[in-house]
């Protein structure tokens, strides 16, 4: 029996894997480039992977993340400020999540402020100052990001479906069969 993973669990596990990736990536890239550039490129790679997860969960194509990720890559390569890059990263992540899951811009702004702002505030509270503490902060960031799927992601459980939901689902399946 194949059990489908939830975005909450996947986000937590992805954050843990990203934290494990972060230390060797920054150390190895730091041998051939400056530490701030290595840091920004490692964060960009992590956010690129997470963005791909977001579009795959939303059912939209990866085209949704190309332009935002190109902006973030340009900032990673040419920005002299780590703080500017991290703020831009939060904004790009919110932009991608909004394109994948949300419709209302006011609601989007409030949700992104709570989720991303809360993650940043928690990380700043712990004051990371070294590569290992930044890796732990990366995992902490994704732990808080998983709260988005707990509170704001429209998940339907098996025992919580109505006849309208079943009809809509059957209608979509019939349309997909007819279109292929």
C-alpha positions as CSV (number, residue, x, y, z in Angstrom):
1,X,0.0,0.0,0.0
2,X,1.4,3.4,-1.1
3,X,1.1,6.1,1.5
4,X,1.1,9.6,0.2
5,X,3.3,12.0,2.2
6,X,1.8,15.3,3.3
7,X,3.3,18.7,2.6
8,X,3.8,19.2,6.3
9,X,6.0,16.2,6.8
10,X,7.8,16.7,3.5
11,X,8.6,20.4,4.4
12,X,10.0,19.3,7.7
13,X,12.1,16.5,6.1
14,X,13.2,18.8,3.3
15,X,14.3,21.4,5.9
16,X,16.3,18.8,7.7
17,X,18.0,17.6,4.5
18,X,18.6,21.3,3.5
19,X,20.3,21.9,6.8
20,X,22.5,18.8,6.3
21,X,23.3,20.0,2.7
22,X,24.0,23.6,3.9
23,X,27.2,23.0,5.9
24,X,29.2,21.0,3.3
25,X,27.9,23.1,0.4
26,X,29.1,26.4,2.1
27,X,32.4,24.9,3.2
28,X,33.2,23.4,-0.3
29,X,32.1,26.5,-2.2
30,X,33.9,28.6,0.3
31,X,37.2,27.1,-1.0
32,X,36.7,28.6,-4.4
33,X,34.6,31.8,-3.7
34,X,34.0,34.2,-0.8
35,X,31.9,33.0,2.1
36,X,29.0,35.4,1.5
37,X,28.7,34.3,-2.1
38,X,28.9,30.6,-1.1
39,X,26.2,31.3,1.6
40,X,23.9,33.0,-0.9
41,X,24.3,30.3,-3.5
42,X,23.6,27.5,-1.0
43,X,20.4,29.3,0.2
44,X,19.4,29.8,-3.5
45,X,19.8,26.1,-4.2
46,X,17.7,25.2,-1.1
47,X,15.0,27.6,-2.1
48,X,15.0,26.3,-5.7
49,X,14.4,22.8,-4.5
50,X,11.6,23.9,-2.1
51,X,10.0,26.0,-4.9
52,X,9.9,22.9,-7.1
53,X,8.1,21.1,-4.2
54,X,5.6,23.9,-4.0
55,X,4.7,23.8,-7.7
56,X,4.5,20.0,-7.7
57,X,2.1,20.1,-4.7
58,X,0.0,22.8,-6.4
59,X,-0.3,20.9,-9.6
60,X,1.1,23.8,-11.6
61,X,4.1,23.5,-13.9
62,X,7.6,24.5,-13.0
63,X,7.3,27.5,-15.3
64,X,5.8,29.3,-12.3
65,X,9.2,29.4,-10.5
66,X,11.5,30.3,-13.4
67,X,11.3,34.1,-13.3
68,X,11.3,34.4,-9.5
69,X,14.3,32.0,-9.2
70,X,16.2,33.9,-11.9
71,X,15.7,37.1,-9.9
72,X,16.9,35.4,-6.8
73,X,19.9,33.9,-8.6
74,X,20.9,37.3,-9.9
75,X,20.7,38.7,-6.4
76,X,22.8,35.8,-5.1
77,X,25.5,36.5,-7.7
78,X,25.6,40.3,-7.7
79,X,24.3,41.5,-4.3
80,X,26.9,42.6,-1.8
81,X,24.4,42.4,1.1
82,X,23.5,39.1,2.8
83,X,20.6,40.8,4.5
84,X,19.2,42.2,1.2
85,X,19.5,38.7,-0.3
86,X,17.7,37.0,2.7
87,X,14.8,39.6,2.6
88,X,14.5,39.0,-1.2
89,X,14.5,35.3,-0.6
90,X,11.5,35.6,1.8
91,X,9.7,37.8,-0.7
92,X,10.4,35.4,-3.6
93,X,9.3,32.4,-1.6
94,X,6.0,34.2,-0.7
95,X,5.6,35.2,-4.4
96,X,6.0,31.6,-5.5
97,X,3.6,30.3,-2.7
98,X,1.1,32.9,-3.7
99,X,1.3,31.9,-7.4
100,X,0.8,28.3,-6.4
101,X,-1.9,28.3,-3.7
102,X,-3.6,31.7,-3.1
103,X,-5.9,34.1,-4.8
104,X,-6.5,37.1,-2.6
105,X,-3.5,39.5,-2.3
106,X,-4.5,40.9,1.1
107,X,-5.0,37.5,2.6
108,X,-1.7,36.4,1.0
109,X,0.2,39.3,2.5
110,X,-1.2,38.6,6.0
111,X,-0.4,34.8,5.7
112,X,3.1,35.4,4.4
113,X,3.8,38.0,7.1
114,X,2.8,35.6,9.8
115,X,4.6,32.5,8.4
116,X,7.7,34.1,7.0
117,X,7.9,36.9,9.5
118,X,7.5,34.5,12.3
119,X,10.3,32.3,11.0
120,X,12.7,35.2,10.5
121,X,11.9,36.6,14.0
122,X,12.5,33.2,15.6
123,X,15.8,32.8,13.7
124,X,16.9,36.3,14.7
125,X,16.1,35.5,18.3
126,X,18.6,32.6,18.3
127,X,21.2,34.9,16.5
128,X,23.0,32.5,14.3
129,X,26.7,33.4,13.9
130,X,28.5,30.4,12.4
131,X,27.9,27.9,9.5
132,X,26.5,25.2,11.9
133,X,24.2,27.6,13.6
134,X,23.0,28.9,10.2
135,X,22.3,25.3,9.2
136,X,20.2,24.8,12.3
137,X,18.4,28.1,11.5
138,X,17.7,26.8,8.0
139,X,15.9,23.8,9.5
140,X,14.1,26.1,12.0
141,X,13.0,28.2,9.0
142,X,11.4,25.2,7.3
143,X,9.8,24.0,10.5
144,X,8.0,27.2,10.7
145,X,7.2,27.1,7.0
146,X,5.5,23.8,7.5
147,X,2.9,25.6,9.7
148,X,1.6,27.2,6.5
149,X,0.3,23.7,5.5
150,X,-1.1,23.1,8.9
151,X,-3.2,26.3,9.0
152,X,-3.7,27.6,5.5
153,X,-3.4,24.7,3.0
154,X,-6.8,23.5,1.8
155,X,-6.4,19.8,2.5
156,X,-9.5,17.5,2.3
157,X,-9.4,14.4,4.4
158,X,-11.2,11.2,3.5
159,X,-13.8,11.4,6.2
160,X,-14.5,15.1,5.5
161,X,-15.7,14.9,1.9
162,X,-19.2,15.9,0.9
163,X,-21.3,14.7,-2.0
164,X,-20.4,17.9,-3.9
165,X,-16.7,17.3,-3.3
166,X,-17.1,13.7,-4.7
167,X,-19.1,14.9,-7.6
168,X,-16.5,17.6,-8.5
169,X,-13.7,15.2,-8.1
170,X,-15.4,12.6,-10.4
171,X,-16.2,15.4,-12.9
172,X,-12.5,16.4,-13.0
173,X,-11.4,12.8,-13.5
174,X,-13.9,12.3,-16.3
175,X,-12.6,15.5,-18.0
176,X,-9.0,14.3,-17.7
177,X,-9.9,11.0,-19.2
178,X,-11.8,12.6,-22.1
179,X,-9.0,15.1,-22.8
180,X,-6.3,12.4,-23.0
